[in-house]
Amino acid sequence: MKPLLLSAYTATTCLGVGLDAHREAVRQGRSGLRPCHFETVELPTWVGEIQGVDAQALPASLAAYDCRNHRLALLALRADGFEDRVRAAVQRHGAGRVGVFMGTSTSGILETELAYRQRDPASGALPAAFSYATTHNPYSLSEFLREHLGITGLAMTISTACSSSAKVFAAAARQIELGTIDAALVGGVDSLCLTTLYGFASLELTSTEPCRPYDAGRDGISIGEGAAYALLERGADAPDAQAVWLLGAGESSDAHHMSAPHPEGLGAKLAMEAALRSSSLNADDIHYINLHGTATPANDSAEGKAVAAVFGDRVPCSSTKGATGHTLGAAGAVEAVLCALALVDGVVPGSPGTRELDPAIPLRYQLHSEPAALRHALTNSFGFGGSNCSLVLGRAQA
C-alpha cells in the first residue's frame, strides 16, 4: 500500500485523557486498572474505567445521540486539539472528501440496558424516549461524529469484535487509494457496559486481579474502555522525520472457533505476514511489536506461537493491556496510537502486571519500558470468530 500520514492522533483510556497522560504512564510503567465498581456490576474483577465520561455533555443539536459511548467519543475527540485538526482537514479537502471509519464492539448498548429497567410492566415495551438508531446501533458512532464535524463523505462502522478499530485503518486506506476520499478520520470507541462485563465473566475469561499478559500464571482479561483517533492523509514528499506513517495493513479470517483462537495462531500469522507484504518490509525491519496479549491462557499461547514463527525471538514486544485493560473494539486504535508514541519517543512500552514470563512462549517480551531506537512497529488485534488484523507503522515514509 502507499504510505499514509497520521497527521494527527490522540487516545483516551483509564490512563488519562490525551497523549501526555499515556506518554507519562508508559514511561512510569503505570496501570490504570482498578477494582470494578461500574454501575450495578457485582463481579470480582478489575476494569479500566475512564473518569469524567458521564460529565461530558453533548451539544443540544445532537441530544438524540446521548449515551455513554458518544460522551466518551466526544471527550476523546477534544483532547490534544484533535477536533480542530479534523475540522481543518475538512476545510482543506472539502466535507465530501473526508471519510469516517469507526470501530466498536458494543457501541451504546448500555443505553439499551438502562432502557430495559424502564420497560412497561404490562406490555414490556421500552420507554418511548429510547432510540436504538442513535445510541445502540453501531453505525450511530460514525454518524454522530459525521454530524458533529460536518463531514459528508463515506462513513462506516466496522464491528468485528476486538479487531474492529484496527481494520478501520485498512478500510480507510483502500478508499483513499481508490480515490473516493482524500482523508479519513479513523478510530474506535468502546465503553463499559453490563453485557460485556457479565458476558466475559460467564465465559470464565475475566481475572480477579489486574490482568497479566504473557505471565506464567495469567488467568484472564481486565476489561477496559477507551477511545482513540487518527487522521489519515497523503503526506508531503519530504516529511518530518518524526512523522508517523501507516505503512501496511494485513487482515485474515481463520474462523477457527467463535471465541477461541486457532491453537497455532494460524490467522494471526497470516495477518502479520500480509501486513509485512503490504508495507514492503521484512520481519527484520520491525523494531517493536504491540501484542494483542489479552492475558488469557489460550490467546497469549496462540499469538506467541504465531509471532515466533514470523519474527523468532529477536523483536522486543509487549502487551499494553496490563496498563489500559482490554478496550475491545477500541483496542486496535488505542494500541496503534501507543505504537505511534513509542516510535516518536523512542520507548519500548513495558507490561504492567506481568511478573513471571511464561517459559513456553519464546518471545523477547518487555517487562519494563526502555529507550530504544525505533523506526517500524507492528501492532496486532485479533477478534472473536477469527477476525484478525495487523498494522505496520513507521517514523518515516518507506
C-alpha positions in Angstrom: 0.0 0.0 0.0 1.0 3.6 -0.4 2.0 5.1 3.0 -0.4 7.4 4.6 0.5 10.1 7.1 -1.1 10.1 10.6 -1.3 13.9 10.5 -2.9 13.9 14.0 -3.8 11.3 16.6 -5.0 11.0 20.2 -6.1 8.5 22.8 -8.2 8.4 26.0 -8.2 5.4 28.3 -8.1 4.7 32.0 -4.6 6.1 31.9 -6.0 9.5 31.2 -7.2 11.9 28.5 -4.8 12.7 25.7 -1.3 11.8 24.6 0.7 13.3 27.5 -1.1 11.1 30.0 -0.3 8.0 28.0 3.3 9.0 27.4 3.9 9.5 31.1 2.1 6.3 32.1 4.3 4.3 29.6 7.5 5.8 31.0 6.4 5.1 34.6 5.1 1.6 33.8 1.8 2.6 35.4 -1.5 0.8 35.1 -4.9 2.5 35.2 -6.8 -0.7 36.2 -8.9 -0.6 39.4 -11.4 -2.9 41.2 -14.7 -2.9 39.4 -17.3 -0.6 40.8 -19.1 0.2 37.5 -22.8 0.8 37.6 -24.6 -2.1 39.4 -22.0 -4.7 38.4 -21.0 -7.2 41.2 -18.1 -9.1 39.9 -14.7 -9.8 41.5 -12.7 -8.3 38.6 -10.6 -5.2 37.7 -11.6 -2.8 35.0 -10.2 0.2 33.1 -12.9 2.8 33.8 -12.4 6.4 32.5 -13.2 9.2 34.9 -15.4 12.1 33.7 -17.2 10.4 30.9 -20.7 11.0 32.3 -19.9 14.6 32.9 -19.2 15.2 29.2 -22.3 16.9 27.7 -23.3 16.6 24.0 -24.3 19.6 22.0 -28.0 20.3 22.2 -28.3 19.7 18.5 -27.1 16.1 19.0 -29.1 15.3 22.1 -30.6 12.3 20.3 -27.2 10.6 20.3 -26.7 10.9 24.1 -25.2 7.7 25.6 -22.0 6.8 27.4 -20.3 5.7 24.2 -20.9 9.0 22.4 -19.9 11.0 25.5 -16.6 9.1 25.6 -16.3 9.7 21.8 -16.6 13.5 22.3 -14.3 13.6 25.4 -11.5 11.9 23.4 -12.2 13.9 20.2 -11.5 17.2 22.1 -8.1 16.0 23.5 -4.8 17.2 22.0 -6.6 19.7 19.8 -7.6 16.7 17.6 -11.1 18.0 16.8 -9.6 21.3 15.5 -7.2 19.3 13.3 -10.1 17.3 11.8 -12.1 20.4 11.1 -9.1 22.0 9.4 -8.8 18.9 7.2 -12.5 19.2 6.3 -11.9 22.8 5.2 -8.8 21.8 3.3 -10.2 18.8 1.4 -13.9 19.5 1.4 -16.7 17.9 3.5 -17.4 15.3 0.9 -13.8 14.2 0.5 -13.2 13.2 4.1 -14.4 9.8 5.3 -15.3 8.5 8.8 -14.3 4.9 9.7 -15.0 3.8 13.3 -14.6 0.6 15.1 -16.7 -0.5 18.1 -17.9 -3.8 19.6 -20.8 -2.8 21.8 -21.5 0.8 20.8 -24.1 2.3 23.1 -25.5 -0.9 24.4 -25.5 0.4 27.9 -28.4 2.8 26.9 -30.4 -0.3 25.9 -29.6 -2.0 29.3 -30.8 1.1 31.1 -33.9 1.2 29.0 -34.8 -2.4 29.9 -35.0 -1.3 33.5 -37.8 1.1 32.5 -39.9 -1.4 30.5 -43.7 -1.1 30.8 -44.6 -3.6 33.4 -47.7 -4.7 31.5 -46.6 -4.8 27.8 -42.8 -5.0 28.3 -42.4 -2.1 25.9 -39.2 0.0 26.1 -39.6 3.7 27.1 -40.7 6.0 24.3 -37.6 8.2 24.8 -35.2 5.3 23.9 -33.7 5.5 20.5 -31.9 2.4 19.2 -30.9 4.1 16.0 -28.9 6.9 17.6 -27.4 5.0 20.6 -27.1 1.2 20.5 -26.8 0.9 16.7 -23.1 0.5 15.8 -23.3 3.0 12.9 -24.6 5.7 15.3 -20.9 6.3 16.4 -19.8 7.2 12.9 -23.0 9.1 12.2 -22.6 11.1 15.5 -19.0 12.1 14.6 -20.0 12.8 11.0 -22.8 15.1 12.1 -20.7 16.8 14.8 -17.8 17.5 12.4 -19.8 18.4 9.3 -18.4 15.6 7.3 -20.4 14.3 4.3 -18.0 11.8 2.8 -18.1 8.0 3.1 -18.8 6.8 6.6 -18.9 3.3 8.1 -18.6 1.4 11.4 -16.7 -1.9 11.5 -17.7 -4.3 14.3 -15.5 -7.4 14.2 -15.1 -7.7 18.0 -11.5 -6.8 19.2 -10.1 -6.2 15.7 -12.7 -3.6 14.8 -10.7 -0.4 15.1 -7.5 -1.9 13.6 -9.5 -2.9 10.5 -10.7 0.7 10.0 -7.2 1.8 9.1 -7.2 -0.8 6.3 -10.7 0.1 5.1 -9.8 3.8 5.0 -6.5 3.2 3.2 -8.4 1.3 0.5 -10.8 4.2 -0.1 -8.1 6.8 -0.2 -6.2 4.6 -2.7 -9.4 4.2 -4.8 -9.8 8.0 -4.8 -13.3 8.1 -3.2 -11.8 10.3 -0.4 -8.7 12.3 0.3 -8.5 12.0 4.1 -10.1 9.8 6.7 -11.0 10.1 10.4 -10.3 6.6 11.7 -10.5 5.2 15.2 -12.5 3.3 17.8 -14.7 3.9 20.8 -15.9 1.2 23.3 -17.4 1.9 26.7 -18.1 -0.2 29.7 -21.5 -1.9 29.9 -23.1 -4.8 31.8 -23.4 -7.1 28.8 -19.6 -7.1 28.3 -18.6 -7.5 31.9 -21.1 -10.3 32.7 -20.6 -11.8 29.3 -16.9 -12.3 29.6 -17.3 -13.4 33.2 -19.8 -16.1 32.0 -17.1 -17.4 29.6 -14.7 -17.6 32.5 -12.4 -15.2 30.8 -12.1 -12.4 33.4 -9.4 -12.3 36.0 -9.9 -11.5 39.7 -6.8 -9.4 39.7 -5.2 -6.9 37.2 -4.5 -8.9 34.0 -1.0 -10.3 33.5 -0.3 -10.7 29.7 2.2 -13.5 28.9 2.6 -14.3 32.6 3.1 -18.0 33.5 0.1 -17.5 35.9 -2.1 -15.4 33.6 -5.8 -16.3 34.1 -7.9 -13.8 32.2 -8.6 -10.3 31.0 -9.3 -7.0 32.6 -12.0 -5.2 30.6 -11.4 -1.5 29.8 -13.0 1.3 27.9 -11.3 3.7 25.5 -11.3 5.9 22.5 -8.6 6.7 20.0 -8.5 8.5 16.7 -6.1 9.2 13.9 -6.4 11.5 10.8 -5.1 9.7 7.7 -3.9 11.8 4.8 -1.5 11.5 1.9 1.8 13.1 3.1 4.3 15.5 1.7 7.2 14.3 -0.4 9.7 15.4 2.2 8.1 14.6 5.5 9.2 15.4 9.0 11.5 12.6 10.2 9.4 12.3 13.4 6.1 12.0 11.5 4.3 8.6 11.8 3.0 6.8 8.8 0.7 3.9 8.2 2.9 1.7 6.1 0.9 -1.5 5.8 -2.2 -3.5 6.9 -2.9 -7.2 6.9 -6.2 -9.0 7.5 -7.2 -12.6 7.8 -10.2 -14.6 8.9 -9.4 -18.1 10.1 -12.9 -18.8 11.5 -11.4 -21.4 13.8 -13.9 -21.0 16.6 -16.5 -18.5 17.8 -14.5 -17.5 20.9 -11.2 -19.4 20.9 -8.1 -18.6 18.7 -6.6 -21.1 16.4 -4.2 -23.0 18.8 -1.2 -22.5 16.4 -2.1 -18.9 15.7 -2.8 -19.5 12.0 -4.9 -16.5 11.4 -2.6 -14.3 13.4 0.4 -15.5 11.4 -1.5 -14.8 8.1 -2.4 -11.3 9.2 1.2 -10.4 10.2 2.6 -11.8 7.0 0.1 -9.8 5.0 0.9 -6.6 6.9 4.6 -7.1 6.1 3.9 -7.6 2.4 1.6 -4.6 2.3 4.4 -2.4 3.8 7.1 -3.9 1.6 9.1 -4.7 4.7 10.7 -7.9 6.0 10.4 -9.3 9.5 13.9 -7.9 10.3 12.7 -4.4 9.7 10.3 -4.4 12.6 11.7 -3.0 15.8 8.7 -3.4 18.2 5.5 -5.5 18.3 2.5 -4.4 20.3 0.9 -7.8 21.0 -2.8 -8.4 21.2 -1.9 -10.1 24.5 -5.2 -10.4 26.4 -3.8 -12.4 29.3 -5.9 -15.5 28.7 -4.0 -18.7 28.5 -5.2 -19.7 25.0 -4.8 -16.2 23.4 -1.3 -15.5 24.5 -0.1 -19.0 23.7 -1.5 -18.9 20.2 -0.3 -15.4 19.4 3.1 -16.2 20.9 3.5 -19.2 18.5 2.5 -17.0 15.5 4.9 -14.2 16.4 7.7 -16.6 17.0 7.0 -18.3 13.6 7.3 -14.9 11.8 9.8 -13.0 13.8 11.6 -15.5 16.1 12.7 -14.1 19.4 14.6 -11.0 18.0 11.9 -8.3 18.2 11.1 -6.6 21.5 7.4 -7.0 22.2 4.8 -6.4 24.9 1.1 -6.1 25.5 -0.1 -2.8 26.9 -3.4 -4.2 28.1 -1.9 -4.5 31.6 -2.0 -0.7 31.6 -5.2 0.1 29.7 -7.2 -3.1 30.1 -8.7 -4.8 27.0 -10.6 -1.9 25.4 -12.3 -4.4 23.0 -13.5 -2.7 19.8 -11.3 0.4 20.6 -8.1 -1.7 21.2 -6.8 -1.6 17.7 -6.9 2.2 17.5 -5.7 2.7 21.1 -2.7 0.4 20.5 -1.9 2.0 17.1 -1.6 5.3 18.9 0.6 3.7 21.6 2.8 2.5 18.8 3.0 5.9 17.3 4.1 7.3 20.7 6.7 4.5 21.0 8.1 5.5 17.6 8.2 9.2 18.3 9.5 8.9 21.9 11.9 6.0 21.2 10.5 4.0 24.1 9.5 0.3 24.0 6.5 0.0 26.4 6.6 -2.4 29.3 3.9 -4.7 30.6 2.4 -3.6 33.9 1.1 -6.5 35.9 3.2 -9.2 34.3 5.5 -10.7 36.8 6.9 -14.1 35.7 7.1 -14.7 31.9 5.6 -18.0 30.6 8.7 -20.0 29.6 6.7 -21.9 27.0 6.4 -18.7 24.9 9.8 -17.9 23.3 9.5 -14.2 22.7 11.6 -11.2 23.6 9.0 -9.9 25.9 9.5 -6.5 27.5 8.5 -6.3 31.2 9.6 -2.7 31.8 9.7 0.3 29.5 13.1 1.0 27.9 14.5 3.6 25.5 15.2 2.2 22.0 15.8 3.5 18.5 12.6 2.5 16.7 11.7 3.1 13.1 9.0 0.5 12.4 6.4 -1.1 14.7 3.7 -3.7 14.2 0.5 -4.0 16.3 -1.8 -6.9 16.5 -5.6 -7.0 17.0 -7.4 -10.3 17.0 -11.2 -10.7 17.4 -13.7 -13.4 18.3 -14.6 -15.6 15.3 -11.0 -15.4 13.9 -11.1 -11.8 12.6 -7.5 -10.7 12.6 -5.7 -7.5 11.7 -2.1 -6.4 11.9 -0.9 -2.8 11.2 2.6 -1.6 10.4 3.5 2.0 11.4 6.8 3.8 10.8 8.6 7.0 11.6 9.5 7.9 8.0 8.0 7.1 4.7 9.3 3.9 3.3 
